[in-house]
Each structure stands twice: as C-alpha cells, then as structure tokens.
Amino acid sequence: MAKSQKNSSADIASPDSAAKNTGMLHPVTPEQRYHYVEVAAYYIAERRGFDTGCANEDWAQAELDIDRLLAEGQING
C-alpha cells in the first residue's frame, strides 16, 4: 500500500534556497559563465580540429557542459 505524501511549505524549495544549495562557494557572474563557456567551446573546437561550420554546436555543447559543472559545484567563482 502506498503512503500518501503531503508537501508542506518547508518541503518546497524556493528559488533563493535552490541557489544557495548548489554547492557553489561563490556565485558565478554572467560574465564569468560566458568566459567559461567561451573557453570550453574553444577546446571542443580544438578537439574537432577546428572544422568550419560547427561553432554553434560547439557553443551549445560548452553551455551544457559548463551549466552541468556549475550545478554540480565543480566550478566556483
């Protein structure tokens, strides 16, 4: 038999509390995030041999990678 669960206001995370619980010691500014993505995209392109026509895919992959690392607390500002 399944137990019913009730969510209290204490169980629901607010956006502020979610940001505080990311494991980041210092929040990353938009400028820092941009720089991280820029550098990551460069290295992704380098691994591909700098083939032309893939810059948008490199940038998108870099954004995914950086956002994942930020969420995991692997990168701190």
mmCIF file of the C-alpha atoms, coordinates in Angstrom:
data_MODEL
# 
_entry.id   MODEL 
# 
loop_
_atom_site.group_PDB 
_atom_site.id 
_atom_site.type_symbol 
_atom_site.label_atom_id 
_atom_site.label_alt_id 
_atom_site.label_comp_id 
_atom_site.label_asym_id 
_atom_site.label_entity_id 
_atom_site.label_seq_id 
_atom_site.pdbx_PDB_ins_code 
_atom_site.Cartn_x 
_atom_site.Cartn_y 
_atom_site.Cartn_z 
_atom_site.occupancy 
_atom_site.B_iso_or_equiv 
_atom_site.pdbx_formal_charge 
_atom_site.auth_seq_id 
_atom_site.auth_comp_id 
_atom_site.auth_asym_id 
_atom_site.auth_atom_id 
_atom_site.pdbx_PDB_model_num 
ATOM 1  C CA . MET A 1 1  ? 0.000  0.000  0.000   1.00 0.00 ? 1  MET A CA 1 
ATOM 2  C CA . ALA A 1 2  ? 1.399  3.385  -0.994  1.00 0.00 ? 2  ALA A CA 1 
ATOM 3  C CA . LYS A 1 3  ? 1.674  6.125  1.579   1.00 0.00 ? 3  LYS A CA 1 
ATOM 4  C CA . SER A 1 4  ? 0.247  9.480  0.672   1.00 0.00 ? 4  SER A CA 1 
ATOM 5  C CA . GLN A 1 5  ? 2.696  12.294 0.983   1.00 0.00 ? 5  GLN A CA 1 
ATOM 6  C CA . LYS A 1 6  ? 1.821  15.853 1.812   1.00 0.00 ? 6  LYS A CA 1 
ATOM 7  C CA . ASN A 1 7  ? 4.121  18.666 0.839   1.00 0.00 ? 7  ASN A CA 1 
ATOM 8  C CA . SER A 1 8  ? 4.461  21.389 3.415   1.00 0.00 ? 8  SER A CA 1 
ATOM 9  C CA . SER A 1 9  ? 5.889  24.778 2.620   1.00 0.00 ? 9  SER A CA 1 
ATOM 10 C CA . ALA A 1 10 ? 9.123  23.604 4.262   1.00 0.00 ? 10 ALA A CA 1 
ATOM 11 C CA . ASP A 1 11 ? 9.402  20.787 1.701   1.00 0.00 ? 11 ASP A CA 1 
ATOM 12 C CA . ILE A 1 12 ? 9.148  23.067 -1.312  1.00 0.00 ? 12 ILE A CA 1 
ATOM 13 C CA . ALA A 1 13 ? 12.365 24.858 -2.219  1.00 0.00 ? 13 ALA A CA 1 
ATOM 14 C CA . SER A 1 14 ? 12.161 28.491 -3.150  1.00 0.00 ? 14 SER A CA 1 
ATOM 15 C CA . PRO A 1 15 ? 14.350 29.818 -5.970  1.00 0.00 ? 15 PRO A CA 1 
ATOM 16 C CA . ASP A 1 16 ? 16.533 31.528 -3.359  1.00 0.00 ? 16 ASP A CA 1 
ATOM 17 C CA . SER A 1 17 ? 17.079 28.360 -1.363  1.00 0.00 ? 17 SER A CA 1 
ATOM 18 C CA . ALA A 1 18 ? 17.750 26.365 -4.526  1.00 0.00 ? 18 ALA A CA 1 
ATOM 19 C CA . ALA A 1 19 ? 20.502 28.793 -5.493  1.00 0.00 ? 19 ALA A CA 1 
ATOM 20 C CA . LYS A 1 20 ? 22.042 28.521 -2.032  1.00 0.00 ? 20 LYS A CA 1 
ATOM 21 C CA . ASN A 1 21 ? 22.089 24.712 -2.183  1.00 0.00 ? 21 ASN A CA 1 
ATOM 22 C CA . THR A 1 22 ? 24.030 24.315 -5.422  1.00 0.00 ? 22 THR A CA 1 
ATOM 23 C CA . GLY A 1 23 ? 27.283 23.656 -3.602  1.00 0.00 ? 23 GLY A CA 1 
ATOM 24 C CA . MET A 1 24 ? 28.862 26.788 -5.011  1.00 0.00 ? 24 MET A CA 1 
ATOM 25 C CA . LEU A 1 25 ? 31.054 28.707 -2.613  1.00 0.00 ? 25 LEU A CA 1 
ATOM 26 C CA . HIS A 1 26 ? 30.731 31.891 -4.644  1.00 0.00 ? 26 HIS A CA 1 
ATOM 27 C CA . PRO A 1 27 ? 28.057 32.535 -7.259  1.00 0.00 ? 27 PRO A CA 1 
ATOM 28 C CA . VAL A 1 28 ? 29.319 32.876 -10.805 1.00 0.00 ? 28 VAL A CA 1 
ATOM 29 C CA . THR A 1 29 ? 28.511 36.140 -12.557 1.00 0.00 ? 29 THR A CA 1 
ATOM 30 C CA . PRO A 1 30 ? 27.077 36.087 -16.086 1.00 0.00 ? 30 PRO A CA 1 
ATOM 31 C CA . GLU A 1 31 ? 30.418 37.418 -17.311 1.00 0.00 ? 31 GLU A CA 1 
ATOM 32 C CA . GLN A 1 32 ? 32.312 34.573 -15.630 1.00 0.00 ? 32 GLN A CA 1 
ATOM 33 C CA . ARG A 1 33 ? 29.886 31.996 -17.039 1.00 0.00 ? 33 ARG A CA 1 
ATOM 34 C CA . TYR A 1 34 ? 30.324 33.498 -20.515 1.00 0.00 ? 34 TYR A CA 1 
ATOM 35 C CA . HIS A 1 35 ? 34.098 33.248 -20.200 1.00 0.00 ? 35 HIS A CA 1 
ATOM 36 C CA . TYR A 1 36 ? 33.888 29.616 -19.026 1.00 0.00 ? 36 TYR A CA 1 
ATOM 37 C CA . VAL A 1 37 ? 31.644 28.761 -21.984 1.00 0.00 ? 37 VAL A CA 1 
ATOM 38 C CA . GLU A 1 38 ? 33.930 30.616 -24.382 1.00 0.00 ? 38 GLU A CA 1 
ATOM 39 C CA . VAL A 1 39 ? 36.997 28.688 -23.223 1.00 0.00 ? 39 VAL A CA 1 
ATOM 40 C CA . ALA A 1 40 ? 35.147 25.355 -23.212 1.00 0.00 ? 40 ALA A CA 1 
ATOM 41 C CA . ALA A 1 41 ? 33.859 25.981 -26.757 1.00 0.00 ? 41 ALA A CA 1 
ATOM 42 C CA . TYR A 1 42 ? 37.412 26.679 -27.904 1.00 0.00 ? 42 TYR A CA 1 
ATOM 43 C CA . TYR A 1 43 ? 38.651 23.359 -26.523 1.00 0.00 ? 43 TYR A CA 1 
ATOM 44 C CA . ILE A 1 44 ? 35.701 21.493 -28.030 1.00 0.00 ? 44 ILE A CA 1 
ATOM 45 C CA . ALA A 1 45 ? 36.538 23.034 -31.422 1.00 0.00 ? 45 ALA A CA 1 
ATOM 46 C CA . GLU A 1 46 ? 40.205 22.185 -30.949 1.00 0.00 ? 46 GLU A CA 1 
ATOM 47 C CA . ARG A 1 47 ? 39.354 18.519 -30.313 1.00 0.00 ? 47 ARG A CA 1 
ATOM 48 C CA . ARG A 1 48 ? 37.391 18.529 -33.583 1.00 0.00 ? 48 ARG A CA 1 
ATOM 49 C CA . GLY A 1 49 ? 40.320 20.020 -35.479 1.00 0.00 ? 49 GLY A CA 1 
ATOM 50 C CA . PHE A 1 50 ? 38.620 23.418 -35.885 1.00 0.00 ? 50 PHE A CA 1 
ATOM 51 C CA . ASP A 1 51 ? 36.329 22.190 -38.687 1.00 0.00 ? 51 ASP A CA 1 
ATOM 52 C CA . THR A 1 52 ? 34.326 25.101 -40.063 1.00 0.00 ? 52 THR A CA 1 
ATOM 53 C CA . GLY A 1 53 ? 30.570 25.300 -39.695 1.00 0.00 ? 53 GLY A CA 1 
ATOM 54 C CA . CYS A 1 54 ? 30.344 23.776 -36.200 1.00 0.00 ? 54 CYS A CA 1 
ATOM 55 C CA . ALA A 1 55 ? 30.759 26.851 -33.990 1.00 0.00 ? 55 ALA A CA 1 
ATOM 56 C CA . ASN A 1 56 ? 27.108 26.914 -32.893 1.00 0.00 ? 56 ASN A CA 1 
ATOM 57 C CA . GLU A 1 57 ? 27.185 23.243 -31.902 1.00 0.00 ? 57 GLU A CA 1 
ATOM 58 C CA . ASP A 1 58 ? 30.476 23.768 -30.051 1.00 0.00 ? 58 ASP A CA 1 
ATOM 59 C CA . TRP A 1 59 ? 28.979 26.710 -28.136 1.00 0.00 ? 59 TRP A CA 1 
ATOM 60 C CA . ALA A 1 60 ? 25.790 24.791 -27.289 1.00 0.00 ? 60 ALA A CA 1 
ATOM 61 C CA . GLN A 1 61 ? 27.794 21.814 -26.022 1.00 0.00 ? 61 GLN A CA 1 
ATOM 62 C CA . ALA A 1 62 ? 30.041 24.112 -23.994 1.00 0.00 ? 62 ALA A CA 1 
ATOM 63 C CA . GLU A 1 63 ? 26.991 25.744 -22.375 1.00 0.00 ? 63 GLU A CA 1 
ATOM 64 C CA . LEU A 1 64 ? 25.618 22.330 -21.409 1.00 0.00 ? 64 LEU A CA 1 
ATOM 65 C CA . ASP A 1 65 ? 28.972 21.240 -20.003 1.00 0.00 ? 65 ASP A CA 1 
ATOM 66 C CA . ILE A 1 66 ? 29.551 24.445 -18.022 1.00 0.00 ? 66 ILE A CA 1 
ATOM 67 C CA . ASP A 1 67 ? 26.000 24.568 -16.659 1.00 0.00 ? 67 ASP A CA 1 
ATOM 68 C CA . ARG A 1 68 ? 26.320 20.941 -15.517 1.00 0.00 ? 68 ARG A CA 1 
ATOM 69 C CA . LEU A 1 69 ? 29.646 21.657 -13.810 1.00 0.00 ? 69 LEU A CA 1 
ATOM 70 C CA . LEU A 1 70 ? 28.194 24.743 -12.123 1.00 0.00 ? 70 LEU A CA 1 
ATOM 71 C CA . ALA A 1 71 ? 25.151 22.791 -10.915 1.00 0.00 ? 71 ALA A CA 1 
ATOM 72 C CA . GLU A 1 72 ? 27.400 20.059 -9.524  1.00 0.00 ? 72 GLU A CA 1 
ATOM 73 C CA . GLY A 1 73 ? 29.552 22.631 -7.731  1.00 0.00 ? 73 GLY A CA 1 
ATOM 74 C CA . GLN A 1 74 ? 32.602 21.632 -9.780  1.00 0.00 ? 74 GLN A CA 1 
ATOM 75 C CA . ILE A 1 75 ? 33.252 25.274 -10.735 1.00 0.00 ? 75 ILE A CA 1 
ATOM 76 C CA . ASN A 1 76 ? 33.276 28.135 -8.228  1.00 0.00 ? 76 ASN A CA 1 
ATOM 77 C CA . GLY A 1 77 ? 33.605 31.830 -8.979  1.00 0.00 ? 77 GLY A CA 1 
# 
